[in-house]
Amino acid sequence: MTEAPSSSLALYIHWPYCARICPYCDFNVVRDRGRVEEQAGLVRAILEDMEAQSRLVGPRRLASVFFGGGTPSLMPPEAVATVIARARALFPPGGDIEITLEANPTDAEAGRYAALAEAGINRLSMGVQSFDDAALKFLGRDHSAAEARRAVQTAAAAFPRLSIDLIYARPGQSVADWAAELTTALDLGFEHISPYQLTIEPTTAFGRAFARGTLNPPDEDLAAALYEATQTVLEGAGFEAYEVSNHARDVAARSSHNLHVWRGGDYLGLGPGAHGRLTLTGERTATVAHRRIPDYVAGVAAGTPWVEQETLDPQGAAEELVLLGLRTVEGVSLTTLQTLSLSDQTGPLADLLADGFLTLTQGRVAATASGRPVLDAVLRTLLT
């Protein structure tokens, strides 16, 4: 079950290397440390994996490409160009497509922006996280606020589209401080802003500090006030929260790659630990690649790049569509919810509609302004 065209296919490429591991990060990452030979081998494995999966899925049209990580702005630009060229050859696009790369705003990486644009990147997603030097130090970032501003100027000259990630709900952060950071991002001209509330994951350095009682994030009331400030500032500047944590200046500024995924479209997951979703023999299939770099490279060579492969039954596929779709302003079709035996006349769906947490318009169900802040609870009510 999918709400996106099954004839199209997106690519996610995971580049796991980072110059520094941030204390809040629980992604599949490793220290860079000049692993030149290993990285060259990983690029070859990603290309081989792409070739093998292309034979598996058959002819498809390329919808988008997303380089994530890790820090893919550390990836050699010539390797980026090779991956993009191979993707275009295997899955010819129907026209211009969005090709995004995540980047850190250090001076060293900003010096590579022009080469990355030449390689084919047309949308840069910048992990700035904050414009406050004390906050950047707390977050373990390896750039200053001044470096970030310089990198934005460099990126604006190289790429037609720019997005920024920011982290809020940090210890000691006030609503006024957060509003000022959002205003800075707006003043710098970003078309897309992704504000993420700081999440404390148990396996991270922050998780261990929280367990020791040495890290205390804002309480629920302050976190809610910071969330409301996010909506107020960005909506006031004409941005729409087209997804819970993603705001775009207009429809054209939305991430087409993210929308493809949220609509249930097929995508290849390439690289260590990458997740994918494929329609194989008419069934929705979830894939997860080996997490460790040597295991992934060896797995690709052996024809077994995935450590997990699960065929989703119709209910599982529908639940996934609901989990993703209700995060967006588009919502999900009532037909999808009916697949889960949910009715707009009786039961939990009807109750959530009556209470104003969801709305039903032209056959689609979406979260309201009241439902979005408590979306996790809404989803639990629907799916349990």
Residue pairs with C-beta under 8 A, 6 or more apart in sequence:
1 264
1 284
1 314
1 317
1 318
1 321
1 336
1 339
2 263
2 264
2 265
2 266
2 279
2 284
2 317
2 321
3 263
3 264
3 321
3 325
3 332
3 333
3 336
4 260
4 263
4 264
4 265
4 266
5 265
6 265
6 266
6 279
7 60
7 61
8 60
8 61
8 62
8 63
8 260
8 265
8 266
9 57
9 60
9 61
9 62
9 63
9 91
9 265
9 266
9 267
9 268
10 62
10 63
10 64
10 65
10 66
10 257
10 260
10 261
10 265
10 266
10 267
10 268
11 50
11 62
11 64
11 65
11 66
11 87
11 91
11 267
11 268
11 270
12 66
12 68
12 267
12 268
12 269
12 270
12 271
12 274
12 275
12 276
13 46
13 65
13 66
13 67
13 68
13 72
13 83
13 270
13 271
13 274
14 28
14 68
14 69
14 70
14 269
14 270
14 271
14 272
14 273
14 274
14 289
15 67
15 68
15 69
15 70
15 71
15 72
15 74
15 75
15 271
16 28
16 29
16 30
16 69
16 70
16 271
16 272
16 273
16 293
17 29
17 30
17 31
17 32
17 35
17 39
17 69
17 70
17 71
17 74
17 75
18 25
18 29
18 30
18 31
18 32
18 69
18 70
18 71
18 74
19 31
19 32
19 71
19 74
19 104
19 106
19 142
20 31
20 140
20 141
20 142
21 29
21 31
21 140
22 139
22 140
22 141
23 139
23 140
23 204
23 205
23 206
23 209
24 139
24 140
24 167
24 198
24 199
24 200
24 201
24 204
24 205
24 206
25 204
26 201
26 203
26 204
26 207
27 69
27 70
28 70
28 272
28 273
28 291
29 69
29 70
30 293
32 71
32 74
38 293
39 75
39 76
39 79
40 79
41 297
42 271
42 272
42 293
42 296
42 297
43 76
43 79
43 82
43 83
45 296
45 297
45 300
45 301
45 305
46 83
46 270
46 271
47 82
47 83
47 86
48 300
48 301
49 270
49 289
49 300
49 305
50 83
50 86
50 87
50 90
50 268
50 270
51 86
51 90
52 300
52 303
52 305
53 268
53 270
53 276
53 278
54 60
54 90
54 91
56 278
56 280
57 266
57 268
57 278
57 279
57 280
59 91
60 91
60 266
61 91
61 92
61 93
61 94
62 87
62 88
62 91
62 92
62 93
62 97
63 93
63 97
63 256
63 257
63 260
63 265
64 97
64 98
64 99
64 100
64 256
64 257
64 260
65 83
65 84
65 87
65 97
65 98
65 99
65 100
65 257
66 99
66 100
66 101
66 257
67 75
67 80
67 83
67 100
67 101
67 102
67 121
68 102
69 102
70 102
71 102
71 103
71 104
71 109
72 80
72 101
72 102
72 103
73 101
73 102
73 103
73 104
73 109
73 112
73 113
73 116
74 109
75 101
77 112
77 115
77 116
77 118
77 119
78 119
80 101
80 116
80 119
80 120
80 121
81 118
81 119
81 120
84 99
84 119
84 120
85 120
97 256
98 122
98 123
98 161
98 255
98 256
98 257
99 120
99 121
99 122
99 123
100 121
100 123
100 124
100 125
100 163
100 255
100 257
101 116
101 121
101 123
101 124
101 125
102 125
102 126
102 127
103 109
103 113
103 116
103 124
103 125
103 126
103 127
103 151
103 155
104 126
104 127
104 141
104 142
104 143
105 126
105 127
105 128
105 143
105 147
105 148
105 150
105 151
105 152
105 155
106 142
106 143
106 147
106 151
107 143
107 147
107 150
107 151
109 151
110 147
110 150
110 151
110 154
110 155
111 154
113 124
113 151
113 154
113 155
113 158
113 159
114 158
116 124
116 158
117 158
117 159
121 159
122 159
122 160
122 161
123 159
123 160
123 161
123 162
123 163
123 255
124 155
124 158
124 159
124 161
124 162
124 163
125 163
125 164
125 165
125 192
125 194
126 148
126 151
126 152
126 155
126 162
126 163
126 164
126 165
127 165
128 143
128 148
128 152
128 164
128 165
128 166
128 185
129 135
129 136
129 139
129 141
129 165
129 166
129 167
130 136
130 139
130 141
130 145
130 166
130 167
130 170
130 181
131 145
131 148
131 149
131 181
131 184
131 185
132 145
132 177
132 181
133 144
133 145
135 170
135 173
136 143
136 144
136 145
138 170
138 171
139 167
139 170
140 205
143 151
149 188
152 162
152 164
152 188
152 189
152 190
155 162
156 162
156 189
161 191
161 192
161 253
162 189
162 190
162 191
162 192
163 190
163 191
163 192
163 193
163 194
163 255
164 185
164 188
164 190
164 192
164 193
164 194
165 194
165 195
165 196
166 181
166 182
166 185
166 193
166 194
166 195
166 196
167 195
167 196
167 197
167 198
168 178
168 181
168 195
168 196
168 197
168 198
168 226
168 230
169 197
169 198
169 217
169 218
169 222
169 223
169 226
170 198
170 217
170 218
171 215
171 216
171 217
171 218
173 218
173 226
175 222
175 225
175 226
175 229
178 226
178 229
178 230
179 229
179 232
179 233
182 193
182 195
182 229
182 230
182 233
182 234
183 233
185 193
186 193
186 233
186 234
186 237
191 248
191 249
191 250
191 253
192 246
192 247
192 248
192 249
192 253
192 254
192 255
193 234
193 239
193 246
193 247
194 245
194 246
194 247
195 230
195 234
195 245
195 247
196 245
197 223
197 226
197 227
197 245
198 206
198 217
200 206
200 207
200 210
200 215
200 217
201 207
202 208
202 211
206 215
209 215
210 216
210 217
217 223
218 226
224 373
227 373
231 241
231 369
234 241
234 247
235 241
238 249
238 250
239 247
239 248
239 249
240 247
240 248
240 250
240 329
241 247
241 329
241 372
242 248
242 254
242 328
242 329
242 330
243 258
243 262
243 327
243 328
243 329
244 327
244 372
244 375
246 254
246 255
246 258
248 254
248 255
259 328
260 267
261 267
261 277
261 324
262 324
262 325
262 327
262 328
262 330
263 324
263 325
263 330
264 277
264 317
264 320
264 321
264 324
264 325
265 277
266 277
266 278
266 279
267 276
267 277
267 278
268 276
268 278
269 275
269 276
269 287
269 288
269 289
270 276
270 289
271 289
271 296
272 289
272 290
272 291
272 292
272 293
272 295
272 296
273 288
273 289
273 290
273 291
273 296
274 288
274 289
275 286
275 287
275 288
275 289
276 286
276 287
276 288
276 289
277 284
277 285
277 286
277 287
278 284
278 285
278 287
279 285
280 311
283 311
283 312
284 311
284 312
284 316
284 317
284 320
285 309
285 310
285 311
285 312
286 308
286 309
286 310
286 312
287 306
287 308
287 309
288 306
288 307
288 308
288 309
289 296
289 299
289 305
289 306
289 307
290 296
290 298
290 299
290 305
290 306
290 307
291 307
295 307
296 305
299 305
299 306
299 307
312 320
314 339
315 339
315 340
318 336
318 337
318 339
318 340
319 340
319 383
321 332
321 336
322 332
322 336
322 337
322 340
322 379
322 382
322 383
323 379
323 383
325 331
325 332
325 336
326 332
326 358
326 365
326 366
326 367
326 375
326 378
326 379
327 367
327 375
328 366
329 366
330 364
330 366
331 364
331 365
331 366
331 367
332 364
332 365
332 366
333 363
333 364
333 365
334 344
334 360
334 363
334 364
334 365
335 363
337 344
337 349
337 365
337 382
340 382
340 383
342 348
342 349
342 382
343 349
343 350
344 350
344 353
344 360
344 365
348 381
348 382
349 358
349 365
349 382
351 381
352 358
352 371
352 378
352 381
352 382
353 359
353 360
353 365
356 368
356 370
356 371
357 367
357 368
357 370
357 371
357 374
357 378
358 365
358 366
358 367
358 368
358 371
358 378
359 365
359 366
359 367
359 368
367 375
367 378
371 378
